[in-house]
Structure formats: C-alpha cells, structure tokens
Amino acid sequence: MGRKRDKFVELAEKRVNNAIKQIQLIGNLSNTGNYEFQEADYQRIFRAIDAEVREMKRRFAEASLGSKGKFSLRGDV
C-alpha cells in the first residue's frame, strides 16, 4: 500500500473505533437507574448525530466525484 493509503487506514481505524466507543457511552445514558431524561432529549441527540453522519457521507461522496460537486462532461473541472 502507498503511504497515503496506509495513513488513511491507520487513522480511519482509530477514529471509527473512537466514534463507536463514544456512541456506546452515549447509549449508556439510557440507563434510567442513573439518569432522568425525556424523549425530546434523546431525539435531539439522534438528530445531531444523524446530521453529522449525513455530512460525513456527503463529504466522502463529493470527494469521490473529484469535482467538488460541479458537473462537467469533460471530467477535468
């Protein structure tokens, strides 16, 4: 693998594992023995996380286009 690929794999594994751990910790907040919350509270959490995941997907999709979202039949824009 190339150096850029190696760095991507290294950072992706580290960052995704960190994100999974943080999501699991957020899930721990559902323990009603320790916390009190309302449906509106966790719906706001879900919306915030969903929005960031959508943004991440958009950025990857945009990067794969190679054109920063601009249309061109020439492919060199």
C-alpha positions in Angstrom: 0.0 0.0 0.0 1.0 3.6 -0.6 1.9 6.0 2.2 -1.3 8.0 1.9 -3.4 4.7 1.9 -1.5 3.5 5.0 -2.2 6.7 6.8 -5.9 6.6 5.8 -6.3 3.1 7.1 -4.5 3.9 10.3 -6.5 7.0 11.1 -9.8 5.5 9.9 -9.5 2.5 12.2 -8.5 4.7 15.1 -11.2 7.3 14.5 -14.0 4.9 13.8 -13.2 2.8 16.9 -13.2 6.0 18.9 -16.6 7.1 17.4 -18.1 3.7 18.2 -16.9 3.8 21.8 -18.3 7.3 22.2 -21.7 6.2 20.7 -21.7 3.3 23.2 -21.1 5.8 26.0 -24.0 7.9 24.8 -26.1 4.8 24.8 -25.2 4.3 28.5 -27.2 7.5 29.2 -30.3 5.4 28.6 -29.9 3.8 32.0 -32.9 5.2 33.9 -31.4 3.9 37.1 -28.8 6.6 36.8 -30.3 9.3 34.6 -33.5 11.1 34.0 -34.4 12.3 30.5 -37.3 13.0 28.2 -37.9 11.7 24.7 -37.2 15.2 23.4 -33.7 14.9 24.9 -32.7 11.7 23.1 -34.4 12.8 19.9 -32.1 15.9 19.9 -29.1 13.6 20.4 -30.2 11.4 17.5 -30.8 14.4 15.2 -27.4 15.8 16.0 -25.6 12.5 15.3 -27.7 11.8 12.2 -26.8 15.3 10.8 -23.1 14.7 11.3 -23.3 11.2 9.7 -25.1 12.7 6.7 -22.4 15.5 6.4 -19.7 12.9 6.5 -21.3 10.8 3.8 -21.8 14.0 1.7 -18.1 14.8 2.0 -17.0 11.3 1.0 -19.4 11.3 -1.9 -18.2 14.8 -3.0 -14.6 13.6 -2.8 -15.3 10.6 -4.9 -16.7 12.8 -7.6 -13.4 14.6 -7.8 -15.1 17.8 -8.9 -16.3 19.2 -5.6 -19.9 18.8 -6.7 -19.5 20.6 -10.0 -20.9 18.9 -13.1 -18.8 18.5 -16.2 -18.8 16.1 -19.1 -15.1 16.7 -19.5 -14.2 15.4 -16.1 -11.4 18.0 -15.6 -13.3 20.7 -13.7 
